[in-house]
Amino acid sequence: RAAMGELPSVAQEDLAIVSLLPSLTEVVAELGLADRLVGITHECDYPPDVMRLGLEVVTTSYITGGTQKEIDDEVRASLAENHSLYALKEDVLGRLKPTHVLTQSLCDVCAVAFDQVERKCARLLASDPYQLLSVEPQSLEDVRQSIETVGAALGCKSEAIADAVGRFDAKLARVAGALPAPLAAGSASPKPRVALLEWFDPLFYGGHWIQEMIQLAGGEYTLASRGERSKVMTAEALAEYDADVIVLAPCGFSLDRCVRDAKSILFDEKAEAHGWWTNLRAVQHNRVYAADGNQFFSRPSPRLADGVMILAEIMHGSDFGQADHWVRLGT
């Protein structure tokens, strides 16, 4: 999806890119154009080379933070009143005069609302040609294609795009090649049944690309189908699902925050959820894992392939060098 001004062909050395999503910042860097970025979001935190550039931050958040329940309440109230959770810094955007603005309209909880971006770009950049590109990945294949889409929009050479896509594919191929023999051969031996939770209070199961990630890592996931949005679920539904493995990867949170929240919301004896939580089979068998949801599961970036590696390490004891990004939790 693209809204375009009268943008002539732009030489790569003249590109001025504003990224309004952390995943798109990563895609730009993966394509070798990190030095063409002029503006990023307040949530952008990777890759390190981009963070060292001291780029202008063009967004701000209205979410004040707090507990998972408090954040969920705040988000629901804001969306119910049709209020955006984020805002563009108009003075910064206007001053940067980007040739390209990269964003998305898939999720208003993830970034500045697309209609706000469209309106403000039209007003603030009216005197300068620019391209507004909205990328909407809902599956792993969509993420792969987004690399190609962004690369083409930025005038990358076909070799650069192919190299970036090839690195993504190579990681997934490594996982496929390392799966236990019965799984790799597609035998009838049971795959571990996985529940991935992207929020604990209230419970949300992971959607969009999560089903594919777990399947590629050699597991079974039937809470959501490919491309389906994440949704609230009840404790009873989670118990009925009867997962062999539970992966906790809260949206937008680091591994440390995940561990803290899991302990306080789920494992603490005084927590409201403690009773039903400790009765789950995966909990009783000590097969609950915390992972860095923000970096490897929430954002539709090329590092979803690293998330597949993390899942393979959790389920099958594989070693892809991802041990710093997940940990086993116990009662």
C-alpha positions as CSV (number, residue, x, y, z in Angstrom):
1,R,0.0,0.0,0.0
2,A,1.5,3.3,-1.0
3,A,0.5,6.9,-1.2
4,M,2.9,8.9,-3.4
5,G,3.8,12.4,-4.1
6,E,5.3,13.3,-7.5
7,L,8.6,11.6,-6.6
8,P,11.2,11.4,-9.3
9,S,13.9,8.8,-9.3
10,V,16.2,9.4,-6.3
11,A,19.8,8.3,-6.2
12,Q,20.7,6.3,-3.2
13,E,23.1,8.9,-1.9
14,D,20.2,11.4,-1.9
15,L,17.7,9.2,0.0
16,A,16.4,10.6,3.3
17,I,14.4,7.8,5.0
18,V,12.1,8.2,8.0
19,S,11.0,4.9,9.5
20,L,7.9,4.8,11.7
21,L,8.3,1.2,12.8
22,P,11.2,-0.6,14.5
23,S,10.8,-3.5,12.1
24,L,11.1,-1.2,9.1
25,T,14.2,0.3,10.6
26,E,15.7,-3.2,10.7
27,V,14.6,-3.9,7.1
28,V,16.3,-0.7,5.9
29,A,19.5,-1.6,7.7
30,E,19.3,-5.2,6.4
31,L,19.3,-3.7,2.8
32,G,22.5,-1.8,3.6
33,L,20.8,1.6,3.8
34,A,21.2,2.4,7.5
35,D,23.2,5.5,6.6
36,R,20.3,6.9,4.6
37,L,18.0,6.9,7.6
38,V,17.3,10.4,9.0
39,G,14.5,9.7,11.4
40,I,13.3,6.8,13.5
41,T,10.7,6.0,16.3
42,H,11.1,6.2,20.0
43,E,10.8,2.4,20.1
44,C,13.6,1.7,17.6
45,D,16.5,-0.1,19.3
46,Y,18.2,-2.2,16.7
47,P,20.6,-2.7,15.0
48,P,23.4,-1.2,17.1
49,D,24.9,0.6,14.1
50,V,21.7,2.6,13.6
51,M,21.4,3.4,17.3
52,R,24.9,4.9,17.2
53,L,24.0,7.3,14.5
54,G,22.1,9.6,16.9
55,L,19.1,9.9,14.6
56,E,16.2,12.2,15.2
57,V,13.2,10.6,16.9
58,V,10.0,11.5,15.1
59,T,7.4,9.8,17.3
60,T,6.2,9.9,20.9
61,S,3.9,7.7,22.9
62,Y,0.8,8.6,25.0
63,I,1.0,5.2,26.9
64,T,2.2,5.9,30.4
65,G,3.2,2.4,31.2
66,G,2.6,0.4,34.4
67,T,1.5,-3.2,34.9
68,Q,0.2,-5.3,32.0
69,K,-3.3,-4.8,33.2
70,E,-2.9,-1.0,33.4
71,I,-1.4,-0.9,30.0
72,D,-4.2,-3.0,28.5
73,D,-6.8,-0.8,30.2
74,E,-5.1,2.3,28.8
75,V,-4.9,1.0,25.3
76,R,-8.5,-0.2,25.3
77,A,-9.8,3.1,26.6
78,S,-7.8,5.1,24.0
79,L,-8.9,3.0,21.1
80,A,-12.5,3.0,22.2
81,E,-12.4,6.8,22.0
82,N,-10.7,6.6,18.6
83,H,-7.5,8.2,20.0
84,S,-4.1,7.4,18.6
85,L,-1.6,5.9,21.1
86,Y,1.3,7.6,19.4
87,A,2.0,11.0,17.8
88,L,4.3,12.4,15.1
89,K,6.6,15.2,16.1
90,E,5.5,17.6,13.4
91,D,8.4,20.0,13.7
92,V,10.9,17.2,13.4
93,L,9.2,15.5,10.4
94,G,8.9,18.8,8.6
95,R,12.5,19.7,9.2
96,L,13.9,16.4,8.0
97,K,12.2,16.6,4.6
98,P,12.3,12.9,3.9
99,T,12.2,11.4,0.4
100,H,10.6,8.3,1.9
101,V,8.4,7.7,4.9
102,L,7.9,4.0,5.9
103,T,5.0,2.9,8.0
104,Q,2.2,0.4,8.5
105,S,-1.6,0.3,9.0
106,L,-2.0,-3.2,10.3
107,C,-2.0,-2.4,14.0
108,D,-2.8,0.9,15.7
109,V,-1.3,-0.4,18.9
110,C,2.1,-0.8,17.2
111,A,2.6,2.6,15.5
112,V,1.2,6.0,14.7
113,A,-2.2,5.5,13.0
114,F,-1.8,5.4,9.2
115,D,-4.5,8.1,8.5
116,Q,-2.6,10.5,10.9
117,V,0.7,9.8,9.1
118,E,-1.0,10.3,5.7
119,R,-2.6,13.6,6.7
120,K,0.4,15.1,8.4
121,C,2.8,14.1,5.6
122,A,0.5,15.7,3.0
123,R,0.5,18.9,5.0
124,L,4.1,19.1,6.3
125,L,5.8,17.8,3.1
126,A,3.5,19.4,0.6
127,S,6.3,21.4,-1.0
128,D,8.7,18.4,-1.3
129,P,8.2,15.2,-3.3
130,Y,8.1,12.1,-1.1
131,Q,6.8,8.6,-1.1
132,L,4.7,7.2,1.8
133,L,5.0,3.4,1.8
134,S,2.8,1.3,4.1
135,V,3.9,-2.3,4.6
136,E,1.4,-4.8,6.1
137,P,3.0,-8.2,6.9
138,Q,0.7,-10.7,8.5
139,S,2.8,-13.9,7.9
140,L,6.4,-14.9,7.6
141,E,6.1,-14.9,3.8
142,D,4.7,-11.4,4.0
143,V,7.8,-10.4,6.1
144,R,10.0,-11.9,3.4
145,Q,8.1,-10.0,0.7
146,S,8.3,-6.8,2.7
147,I,12.1,-6.9,2.3
148,E,11.6,-7.0,-1.4
149,T,8.9,-4.3,-1.4
150,V,11.0,-1.8,0.7
151,G,14.1,-2.6,-1.3
152,A,12.4,-1.9,-4.6
153,A,10.8,1.4,-3.3
154,L,14.2,2.6,-2.1
155,G,15.9,1.8,-5.4
156,C,18.1,-1.0,-4.1
157,K,19.9,-3.1,-6.6
158,S,18.4,-6.6,-7.1
159,E,21.6,-8.2,-5.7
160,A,21.2,-6.3,-2.4
161,I,17.6,-7.3,-2.1
162,A,18.4,-10.9,-2.9
163,D,21.2,-11.0,-0.4
164,A,18.9,-9.6,2.4
165,V,16.2,-12.2,1.5
166,G,18.8,-14.9,1.3
167,R,20.0,-14.3,4.8
168,F,16.4,-14.6,6.1
169,D,15.9,-17.8,4.1
170,A,19.2,-19.3,5.2
171,K,18.3,-19.0,8.9
172,L,15.1,-20.8,8.4
173,A,16.9,-23.5,6.3
174,R,19.3,-24.0,9.2
175,V,16.5,-24.7,11.5
176,A,14.8,-27.1,9.1
177,G,18.1,-28.9,8.6
178,A,18.6,-29.4,12.4
179,L,15.2,-30.7,13.3
180,P,15.1,-34.1,14.9
181,A,15.0,-36.8,12.2
182,P,11.4,-37.9,12.7
183,L,10.1,-34.3,12.5
184,A,12.2,-33.5,9.5
185,A,11.0,-36.6,7.7
186,G,7.4,-35.6,8.5
187,S,6.6,-38.8,10.4
188,A,3.5,-39.3,12.5
189,S,5.5,-38.9,15.7
190,P,3.9,-36.2,17.8
191,K,5.2,-32.7,17.7
192,P,5.2,-30.7,21.0
193,R,2.0,-28.8,21.4
194,V,3.0,-25.2,22.1
195,A,1.1,-22.2,23.6
196,L,2.7,-18.9,23.0
197,L,1.3,-16.1,25.2
198,E,2.0,-12.5,24.1
199,W,0.2,-11.0,27.2
200,F,-0.6,-12.3,30.6
201,D,-3.1,-9.9,32.1
202,P,-5.4,-10.4,30.3
203,L,-4.2,-13.5,28.5
204,F,-3.5,-13.1,24.8
205,Y,-2.3,-15.8,22.5
206,G,0.1,-14.9,19.7
207,G,-1.2,-14.5,16.2
208,H,-0.1,-13.4,12.7
209,W,3.2,-15.2,12.0
210,I,3.4,-17.2,15.3
211,Q,1.7,-20.4,13.9
212,E,4.3,-20.5,11.1
213,M,7.2,-19.9,13.4
214,I,6.3,-22.7,15.7
215,Q,5.5,-25.1,12.9
216,L,8.9,-24.3,11.2
217,A,10.6,-24.9,14.6
218,G,9.0,-28.4,14.8
219,G,6.0,-27.7,17.0
220,E,2.3,-27.7,16.8
221,Y,0.2,-24.5,17.3
222,T,-3.5,-24.4,16.8
223,L,-4.5,-21.4,18.9
224,A,-4.3,-19.2,15.8
225,S,-4.0,-19.9,12.1
226,R,-1.5,-18.3,9.7
227,G,-2.1,-14.5,9.5
228,E,-4.9,-14.5,12.2
229,R,-4.7,-11.7,14.8
230,S,-3.8,-12.4,18.4
231,K,-6.8,-12.5,20.7
232,V,-7.8,-12.7,24.3
233,M,-8.2,-16.1,25.8
234,T,-9.5,-17.5,29.1
235,A,-7.7,-19.5,31.6
236,E,-10.1,-22.3,30.9
237,A,-9.3,-22.3,27.2
238,L,-5.6,-22.4,27.9
239,A,-6.1,-25.4,30.3
240,E,-8.2,-27.2,27.7
241,Y,-5.6,-26.6,25.0
242,D,-3.2,-28.6,27.3
243,A,0.1,-27.5,25.9
244,D,3.3,-29.5,26.3
245,V,5.3,-26.3,26.2
246,I,4.3,-22.7,27.1
247,V,6.4,-19.8,25.7
248,L,5.9,-16.4,27.3
249,A,6.8,-13.6,24.9
250,P,4.9,-10.5,25.8
251,C,4.5,-7.9,23.0
252,G,7.0,-5.1,23.2
253,F,8.7,-6.4,26.4
254,S,12.3,-7.5,26.9
255,L,13.3,-10.9,28.4
256,D,14.0,-9.3,31.8
257,R,10.5,-7.7,31.8
258,C,8.9,-10.9,30.7
259,V,10.6,-12.8,33.6
260,R,9.5,-10.2,36.1
261,D,5.9,-10.2,34.9
262,A,5.7,-14.0,34.7
263,K,6.8,-14.3,38.3
264,S,4.5,-11.6,39.6
265,I,1.4,-12.4,37.5
266,L,1.6,-16.1,37.1
267,F,4.0,-17.9,39.4
268,D,3.7,-15.8,42.6
269,E,1.7,-17.7,45.3
270,K,-0.2,-14.5,46.0
271,A,-1.1,-13.9,42.4
272,E,-4.7,-14.2,41.3
273,A,-3.7,-16.6,38.5
274,H,-1.5,-18.8,40.6
275,G,-4.1,-21.5,41.3
276,W,-5.1,-22.4,37.8
277,W,-1.6,-21.6,36.4
278,T,0.1,-24.2,38.6
279,N,-2.4,-26.9,37.5
280,L,-1.3,-26.6,33.8
281,R,0.6,-29.6,32.5
282,A,3.4,-27.6,31.0
283,V,3.9,-25.8,34.4
284,Q,3.9,-29.0,36.3
285,H,6.4,-30.6,33.9
286,N,8.7,-27.5,34.2
287,R,8.3,-26.7,30.5
288,V,7.5,-22.9,30.6
289,Y,9.9,-20.6,29.0
290,A,10.3,-16.8,28.9
291,A,11.6,-15.2,25.7
292,D,12.4,-11.7,24.4
293,G,9.1,-11.0,22.6
294,N,10.0,-7.4,21.7
295,Q,13.0,-8.4,19.6
296,F,12.1,-11.8,18.1
297,F,8.3,-12.3,18.1
298,S,6.3,-9.1,18.1
299,R,7.9,-7.1,15.3
300,P,7.6,-8.3,11.7
301,S,11.3,-7.9,11.0
302,P,13.9,-10.3,9.5
303,R,14.8,-11.4,13.0
304,L,11.6,-13.4,13.2
305,A,13.9,-16.1,11.7
306,D,16.0,-15.8,15.0
307,G,12.7,-16.3,16.8
308,V,12.2,-19.6,15.0
309,M,15.7,-20.5,16.2
310,I,14.8,-19.7,19.7
311,L,11.7,-21.9,19.5
312,A,13.8,-24.8,18.1
313,E,16.2,-24.4,21.0
314,I,13.4,-24.4,23.5
315,M,11.5,-27.4,22.0
316,H,14.4,-29.6,20.8
317,G,17.5,-28.6,22.6
318,S,19.1,-27.2,19.3
319,D,21.9,-24.7,19.5
320,F,21.7,-21.7,17.2
321,G,23.4,-19.3,19.5
322,Q,20.2,-17.8,20.9
323,A,20.6,-18.9,24.6
324,D,20.8,-15.3,25.8
325,H,17.3,-14.5,24.5
326,W,15.3,-17.1,26.5
327,V,15.2,-18.8,29.8
328,R,13.3,-21.7,31.5
329,L,11.0,-20.7,34.3
330,G,10.0,-22.8,37.2
331,T,7.8,-22.7,40.2
